[in-house]
């Protein structure tokens, strides 16, 4: 059931804020923590949706905590270099820049 829900989210276009509320996001993480270990692939997939949700909601600090978890998961479970690792690190960097008042666009960064 959880996997089907995540697959449905993967097919949706647009922001995660369009299909999640803050209450759902919080409950989702609490439930995932009880069901799966930190190193379960499904928990990582949900965490990636939570990164997108919190980023869209303007909560870069919470999004960064999930992004850090995703980057750690990728490095540990898929050793070596990969596109997934690069995307995870890019997301971390973008969020760190936002937390430091930089404007991050799809192909540019502007200082504070």
C-alpha positions as CSV (number, residue, x, y, z in Angstrom):
1,X,0.0,0.0,0.0
2,X,2.8,2.5,0.9
3,X,4.7,1.6,-2.2
4,X,1.6,2.2,-4.4
5,X,1.0,5.6,-2.8
6,X,4.6,6.6,-3.4
7,X,4.4,5.4,-7.1
8,X,1.3,7.5,-7.5
9,X,3.2,10.6,-6.1
10,X,6.0,9.8,-8.5
11,X,3.6,10.1,-11.4
12,X,2.2,13.5,-10.3
13,X,3.4,16.7,-11.8
14,X,4.1,19.9,-10.0
15,X,4.9,20.6,-6.3
16,X,4.6,18.1,-3.5
17,X,2.6,20.8,-1.7
18,X,-0.2,20.0,-4.2
19,X,-0.7,16.5,-2.8
20,X,0.5,16.8,0.8
21,X,-0.5,18.9,3.8
22,X,1.8,19.7,6.7
23,X,-0.2,17.3,8.9
24,X,0.1,14.5,6.4
25,X,3.8,15.1,5.9
26,X,4.4,14.9,9.7
27,X,2.3,11.8,10.1
28,X,3.9,10.2,7.1
29,X,7.4,10.6,8.5
30,X,6.3,9.4,12.0
31,X,4.7,6.3,10.4
32,X,7.6,5.6,8.1
33,X,10.0,5.7,11.1
34,X,8.0,3.1,12.8
35,X,7.6,0.8,9.8
36,X,11.0,1.0,8.1
37,X,14.7,1.4,9.0
38,X,16.6,4.5,7.9
39,X,18.2,2.3,5.2
40,X,15.1,1.1,3.6
41,X,14.6,2.2,0.0
42,X,10.9,3.1,0.5
43,X,11.7,5.4,3.4
44,X,14.3,7.1,1.2
45,X,11.7,7.6,-1.6
46,X,9.2,9.1,0.9
47,X,12.0,11.3,2.3
48,X,12.6,12.7,-1.2
49,X,8.9,13.6,-1.5
50,X,9.2,15.3,1.9
51,X,12.2,17.3,0.7
52,X,10.1,18.5,-2.2
53,X,7.1,19.3,0.1
54,X,9.0,21.3,2.7
55,X,11.0,23.1,0.0
56,X,7.8,24.1,-1.7
57,X,6.3,25.1,1.7
58,X,9.3,27.4,2.3
59,X,10.7,25.4,5.1
60,X,14.3,25.0,3.9
61,X,15.6,23.9,7.3
62,X,13.3,20.9,7.5
63,X,13.8,20.1,3.8
64,X,17.6,20.2,4.4
65,X,17.3,17.6,7.3
66,X,15.5,15.2,4.9
67,X,17.9,16.0,2.1
68,X,20.8,15.2,4.4
69,X,19.2,11.9,5.2
70,X,18.7,11.1,1.5
71,X,22.3,12.0,0.7
72,X,23.6,9.7,3.5
73,X,21.3,6.9,2.3
74,X,22.6,7.2,-1.3
75,X,26.2,7.3,-0.3
76,X,25.8,4.3,2.0
77,X,23.5,2.1,0.0
78,X,24.9,2.9,-3.5
79,X,28.6,3.3,-3.0
80,X,30.6,5.0,-5.7
81,X,29.5,7.9,-7.9
82,X,26.0,8.0,-9.4
83,X,23.5,10.4,-10.8
84,X,21.3,9.8,-7.7
85,X,24.2,10.8,-5.5
86,X,24.9,13.9,-7.6
87,X,21.2,15.0,-7.4
88,X,21.2,14.4,-3.6
89,X,24.2,16.6,-3.2
90,X,22.8,19.3,-5.5
91,X,19.6,19.4,-3.4
92,X,21.7,19.7,-0.2
93,X,23.7,22.5,-1.7
94,X,20.7,24.4,-3.0
95,X,19.0,24.2,0.4
96,X,22.1,25.3,2.3
97,X,22.3,28.3,-0.1
98,X,18.7,29.2,0.6
99,X,19.2,29.0,4.3
100,X,22.0,31.5,3.9
101,X,19.7,33.9,2.0
102,X,20.9,33.2,-1.6
103,X,18.4,33.2,-4.4
104,X,18.6,29.8,-6.1
105,X,17.1,29.5,-9.6
106,X,17.2,26.5,-12.0
107,X,20.4,27.7,-13.6
108,X,21.7,30.6,-11.4
109,X,22.5,31.7,-7.9
110,X,22.4,35.2,-6.6
111,X,24.0,36.4,-3.4
112,X,22.2,38.0,-0.5
